[in-house]
Amino acid sequence: MSIGFIGLGNLGTAIAQRLTDMGEELKIYNRTKSKVEHLGYTIVDSPKELIEQCDVIFMCLFESNAVENILTMKNGLLSAKLEGKTIIDLTTNHFEQVVTFHNRIEEKGGNYLESPVFGSVAPALQGLVTIVTSGKKEIYEENKVLLEKFGKEIFYLKDPGQASKMKLINNLCLGSFMATLAECTALGEACDIEKPKLLEILGVGGGQSLVLKAKTKKLIDEDFSAHFSNNAIYKDLHTLQDLAYSLNQPLYTATVPKELYAKMKKDGKGEEDFCSIYQLFKD
């Protein structure tokens, strides 16, 4: 099976590396070749060329408009013959736009799996992310072995759009937990409790979570290099509010965290890791 990859950002690069470590050979397309030449993959000139050479294409992009561009640009994916081809989209998509991706790719004879990833760089490199997939069951089953090369927990939700909705719901937990942990950290320091000890105690107390495990060292070192950026969580929480609005469903705990990440973006810190929200409380 020949595999292509589009979207070599932080998470995409980690997943591509994991696939390589698991014995897969990848070809890639990236809008700016110079940014990915050092990775050592074969680079093609367009999405169309990539899918013509590969059976399966992974996409891991920032948001749905970027996916739309890859589909419809000159020599985009939809300009190719898609019969027998599978596109596995790891992007956190808008819950409405993603349904159109299913329809348009299937109309061209291709297969589309909406497969957002729960987790960031470190677990991706270790094959420990969670993946939720929506699409045709038989296509999911055909490609599950490939997903298992970088995903530890894999769930199937049949209806188009459900996987994206589940990812947004998960990121409500993620964004809210991170904001609370950041505030707890700053408050503890104000009480003259040393940060490493504070986080150790939170880690076996009320703060115990995957979020804290992933971010403890970054908080201690104040290393805000991005694994999952403020821009990304802000975008996801904004889309979550779109989802709630479409359902006439009030959201209470999502509102304040979203605006905190908005402040980080406004302050020019959108590209920092979302644990850098700690700075708002520390300052």
CORBEL-V306886 format. One record per helix or strand. SS is the DSSP state (H for helix, E for strand). FROM is the first residue (numbers start at 1). LEN is the number of residues. If there is no record, write none. Layout:
BEGIN
SS FROM LEN
SS FROM LEN
END
This chain:
BEGIN
E 3 4
H 10 12
E 26 4
H 33 3
H 37 3
E 42 2
H 47 7
E 56 4
H 64 9
H 77 3
E 86 4
H 97 11
E 111 4
E 117 2
H 121 6
E 129 6
H 137 11
E 151 6
H 162 29
H 195 10
H 210 12
E 229 1
H 230 17
H 253 14
E 273 1
H 274 9
END
